[in-house]
Amino acid sequence: MTRLTESTRGGTPRSPERTVRRVQRRARVQNLVGRNREIAQFADLLAAERAPCIIYLHGPGGIGKSSLLEAFRVCALEREHSFDCLDARLLPARPDAVRQSVEQVVASTRVGGKSRILAIDHTERLSSLDGWLRAELLPSLPAEIILVLAGRNRPDARWHADPGLSELLIDVELEPLESEAVSEYFQHRKVPERHRTAVRDFARGHPLALALAVDRVSRKPDKPFDAAGSPDLIRDLVEWLLGDVDEPRQLDALAACATVRVLTEPLLAAMLQRSDVHSEFDWLAEQHFIDRQTNGLVIHDLVREVIVHELRQRNLERHHGLIRIAAAYRLDGLENAGQLAALQAIGETIYTLRHEPHVKRQFPFGDVQCYPDSASAEEIPALQAEVARLEGDESADWFEYWLSREHTELLVLRDSTRQPCAVAVNILFDASDLATGSDDPCVQALFRYLDRHAPLRGAEQVMLTRFMIAHGTHQARTPVWAELAAQLNGLMFTPGIVLLGWASDLAHDWSQIDNTADAWILPDTEYEIGGRSYGITAHDLRREPSFQWAHNCVERILRDGDAPELRPADVVLLDMKAFEQAVVDALHGFNDDSLLAHSPLLHSPMLRRYGNRSDPESLRSLIQAKSERHLSASPKPCSLHEALEQVYFVPAGKHPAAAESVHVSERTLRRRLRAAESRLAEVLWQFDTQAD
């Protein structure tokens, strides 16, 4: 796991990049004004060795929390204390991810006899974990830790209500800068006297607004600064700053940085479609509203949204182009990535798409704060009661039944009080389950569809989300439901599944999701239970494999569902005997496009997975690749692959000539050829049914 932390423990810098970062930090700390009281309080804590304690630093966006943490870092290093800072914007809001990152930092930091400082910046991103932080994480920290939490939200009242916590808690609220501090900042930045009154009146003590206004004045000191009556400090300032950036490459770099959550230099190169973007990347890192983290650049949220809004207003197609490139960069290679990596890549991609109309309509994430978790045995009765309340007693009985079954997963989302706010029950089925059957109306409907339209073959499996419920609102499009749906996207990348479906309340409109996610109410799957009508919405991964689905979803969302040419064609599902014959026929017509054009293998799931193309050349390429990989190791002379190559792939003539070219008798060649056809059909069958 990449360590999402900035750490400084003194000593020689380990790289030029670290030296640059330290110089930038030092310059920003030197420009920090108006926070002497907070810095002195922190220094007193270090001198008194007050660990353990918790400094809860809070205030609105742009008020200077991150800059104050840099000052704390310098103060700690001057006194030979270790200082580590985690950026919550770069951490998944899950207990396991946060704990792992914290434990890595704590385990790697050892300073004999001195308190250690662990800071977590942007804690508003972890508000869903607030209860977990208090109850589990904090008590597990070593006693020599001084914990600094910095975020926009005030500490919850429970921080003060808990006697054990309140004794450790130091509540620090940052307020706008006073007039003397603003004057001191003007001196540091050498702001011309003629601009100071206008800038002061504009910024009203807001540090980020002040820094951006001074940036604008510094770039064009001869241009008057007039912000009278401005209702939106940050928006107006960013628009002016963009107008003052004359270099097109810098404007493009800003647009790229604002589009993604974290920008690395390789990602910037991809988004700008240039190999050398070193100067643009360094220029971005120098801006006051951009933080340089170990894994990339992160632009301030307030500035980000203004830049994106301005870009979409002026050139929506340009923004869409940046989204496409960033999405491709994240999603390429997902077929081998695993569920966790896929879920992270999809999450980053959804973030870039957050302004698109479809995402805003169907996935209203809003400010919801919740995280995925498992459920304890003690919580099951309450969850079952919620199912009964929303879907009826019969559904609640099936909820209890499926939880007792093997291959069933229960997922809950928890809110900031650590209480479940949504639940999903995922069940894995294979062909043996279909033979056994089920009395559950939902599962009966799924099995009916599979039997009539899409039979399972070989080791193919189906994942059904039998229950998908946000507490109190069921399947209405709420932020909690959107978060649950986003979590379930990761199931697309479960090895071996060919269809992912979920029980859908037909009282809601699913058409928009159908159009963009290629997930449809399956035919013959409508059923009633508890007085409600349901159907099974599903995506068939044999028609559109998971990694192609992820790429195509981006394009369909950018077109707001209007992309009929991206709708995957139906597949041909052959049984094993018909499949083996189709492989033999394809070999016999291997170099004849007119024959291969009629092969049912052109519409097979394996060809979709191989390259998403249905043409003779793609089929030839797949057959040769699988033969070379799986049939080349057989005994020499004349491996099974060589037999196919001499007779079908690159014919050496009729069988006698082919046998002579590989130094075997014609009889041996025919025997090897039969074995090769059988083995190749077996290999391709495994690939077609995802059993490889």
BELFENZI-V117905 format. One record per run of one state. SS is the DSSP state (helix for helix, strand for strand, loop for the rest). FROM is the first residue (numbers start at 0). TO is the last residue. Records with the same first field share a line. If there is no record, write none. Layout:
BEGIN
SS = FROM-TO / FROM-TO
END
This chain:
BEGIN
loop = 0-3 / 8-14 / 30-34 / 48-51 / 58-63 / 78-81 / 90-93 / 108-114 / 121-121 / 140-143 / 151-155 / 161-161 / 166-167 / 173-177 / 189-191 / 203-205 / 219-231 / 244-246 / 259-261 / 263-263 / 272-276 / 286-288 / 293-294 / 299-299 / 314-314 / 331-332 / 336-337 / 352-355 / 362-369 / 373-375 / 391-391 / 403-406 / 414-418 / 436-439 / 453-459 / 470-472 / 474-477 / 493-495 / 505-509 / 517-518 / 521-525 / 529-530 / 540-544 / 558-562 / 566-574 / 588-591 / 596-598 / 603-603 / 610-614 / 631-638 / 649-653 / 661-664 / 688-691
strand = 4-7 / 52-57 / 82-86 / 115-120 / 144-150 / 168-172 / 262-262 / 289-292 / 295-298 / 370-372 / 407-413 / 419-429 / 460-469 / 473-473 / 496-504 / 519-520 / 526-528 / 531-539
helix = 15-29 / 35-47 / 64-77 / 87-89 / 94-107 / 122-139 / 156-160 / 162-165 / 178-188 / 192-202 / 206-218 / 232-243 / 247-258 / 264-271 / 277-285 / 300-313 / 315-330 / 333-335 / 338-351 / 356-361 / 376-390 / 392-402 / 430-435 / 440-452 / 478-492 / 510-516 / 545-557 / 563-565 / 575-587 / 592-595 / 599-602 / 604-609 / 615-630 / 639-648 / 654-660 / 665-687
END
